[in-house]
Amino acid sequence: MAHRAGPELFFPSGLEARNQARKRVVAVKRTGAFSLVAGALWAFSIGSTEAAQITKQTLDDPPLDLIVISGPIQPGDEARFRAVASTTGQAIVILSSEGGNTMAGVEIGKAIRLAGFPTAVPSNTLCASACALIWLAGTPRFAEDDSHVGFHASYVVVAGHTSESGVGNALVGAYLNQLGLSQRAIVFVTSAPPEGIEWLTAEKAQQVGIEFLSLKKGKRTSTEPDRLGVAEEGYDPITTVRKFYKALSEADGTAAAALVIPEKRGIGPFNERNISEFFGNMQEPLRVTSVTQATKTLVKVEYHYVYANGRACDGRSEVTTDYVFGKTLIQRIRANC
């Protein structure tokens, strides 16, 4: 029996999709192919120096595809995901992302739910903001006790302007309703703070009714750690800083904030709307002239931009980075302008 999710979108029965997904996971474990899944996760987790990487690997026995999404979610990634997903009938979507564009994440989530794909966040892996919205679409969802799934107040771009979190959260709430989440779960997700991250713990998930399983155990999470042996991305301050300043040059607040350590997202100069409005109101947009690594964690950047009033800034900044949940993220920036 189909479940009507809303006036514009129909999702398949959650029970039927969940049973099919569990059968695929059980088949992987029963045939001893779980090691192949873990091995594929290891290979894919090395990551990309570009925006979100969407890749697929096919297992022969049992016939199952792994679709891996890693890196910041950007506009257009939803179309790339659909193109990859259209080539498979049975797949598990593996997530390792700092977050990024809310609406791209929502559209990927819709495609996942319509296809009936499970989603999984491996051990010691970050899946925040837009990534967490994607994870919610899985039937079923998988995560481990030390997976890092977190929610952040949503910002969306409307007519070229970054709208406040209230507008973004309203759109996200409609999406969550289409997924069939409970009222408590919807309130939990849409009440996530604009400053920092609201982490989903096993206890909180049980309180608000967000169910998930352990991929390795095939049952509800317990208090025992269950690592999947996933390799972390290498520490790469230069690449992260280049991507951050590219986002500033494009006045893309969501892309820039996704590269900041979770506890500082949305705060002051790391607020998505502040970034978009400040750097979107330039006579000449920010242009990076030099990026050099000073120490293991510190990167120095030189840049130029011209304010709307004609005053020029020949800027110099020192960017301190950190290695968090297998991701290179920005911790602090000191700049002269």
Protein Blocks (a to p, Z undefined) as FASTA:
>chain_A
ZZdfbjkbccddfklmmmmmmmmmmmmmmnopmmmmmmmmmmmmnopabdcdddddddfb
dcddddddedjddehjlmmmmmmmmmpfbdcdddddebdjfklmmmmmmmmmmnopacdd
dehiacehjlmmmmmmpccddddfkbccddddddddeehiacdfklmmmmmmmmmmmnop
afklmmmmmmpcfehjddddfklmmmnopacddfklopacdfbdcdehiacddddfklmm
mmmmmmmmnopaklmmmmpcfklgoiajlpfklmmmmmmmcfbdcddfbdcdfblmlccd
ddddddfkopacddddddddddeehiacdfbdcdfZZ
